[in-house]
Amino acid sequence: MSDEKHLNQAALSDLKDIMEDDFSLLVTTFIDDSILRLSDLTNAVNNGDADLLRETAHSFKGSSGNICAPILESLCNELESMGDGNQLEGVPVYLAKVQQEFTCVKSALESLIGK
């Protein structure tokens, strides 16, 4: 799948212009924070913790939107809604989709900063 499906290229270009030399730091911080959030989401699923799921998915949704990753943002929104409604039955499937999409977003972002 091409990077265009994982990242909003026009918005990302604007973000790069605004951030200038700090863009690489922004990307690195997003990736590092996302890895921690994925771990928290996994813990929330394993422990049946709807509140942690909702809170973590909400934060991940926001950072995904900020880094111009609309599919990841949408998937996190679904997880947030599931946590909010205490509907944990289908969460592992969505968590797997979030993990897969994050891998694609991470790869696309790393290619932009030369990693």
N, C-alpha and C positions, 0 to 999 in steps of 0.2 A: 504494500500500500504506500502511496506517495506521502511525503511530508505534508502536502497541502491539505490532506484529509485530517491530519492530526493537529495542525497549527493554523491559525488564521494569519496568513502571511502578511496581509495588508496591515493589520493591527500590530503584528509583531515588528514589522518594519518601522512603524511609528514609535513603538516602545524602544527599539534600538536607537532611534534618533534622539529620543528624550533622555535615555539612560547613558548614552555615549560610552565612555570608558568603563562605567559601572555595570554594563549589560552582562558581562561574563560573571561578575559577582552575583548578580540577580539570578542568573541561570543556575549557577552552582548552589546557591542558597535554596532555590526552589527544589532542585534535585535532592539535596541532603534532607531538607524538611519533609519532602514527599516520602522518602524512604522510611523516616520515622513515623509518618502518618499511616503508611501501609502497615507497619508493624502494629500500631495502635488499633487499626481497623481489624486486623487479624485477631488480636487479643479480644477485641469487643465481640467478634463473632464467636470465638472459642468459648468465651465466658457468658455469652447470651446477654451482654450489657448494651441495651438499646440506647441508653443515655450517652455512653462513650462513642457508640457508633454514630449517633446523630451529631454530636459535637465535633468529632474528628472529621466526619464527612463534610460538615459545614465549612470547617477551616480549609480542607483540601479543595472543596468546590471553589472557594474564594481565591485561593492561590492559583488554581488552574485557570480561572477566568483572567486573573491578572497577567498570567504568562501566555495568554492567547491560545489555550488548548480547549476548544469548545466541546469536543466529545468527552474528554476527561471530566470537564466541568459538569456536563449533563449526567454522566454516570454517577458522579459524587452526589449530585442532587437527588438521584434515585435512592442512593444509600441513605442520605439524610432523611428523606421522606419515610423510608422503611423504619429507620430508628425512631423517628418522631411518632409513627403509628404503632410502634412496638411490634412490627411485622418482621420477624427475623427468619421466617421460613425460607424465603428465596435469596437471602443475603449472600450466602457463599457463591452463588452464580454471579451476582453483580460484583462481588469482591474480586472474583477471577477476571471479570471484564475490566475492572479498574486497574488491576495489576498488569494485564496485557496492554491496555491503552497507555499506561504510564511508561512501560518499556518502550513503546513506539515514540511517545513524546520525548522521553529522555534521550533517545538516540538522535532524534531530529534536532533537539536543542544542542546536544553536544557537538553535532556536526557544524552548527552555527558558530560555536565558540572555539572550534578547532581541537576538540578533545577526542 
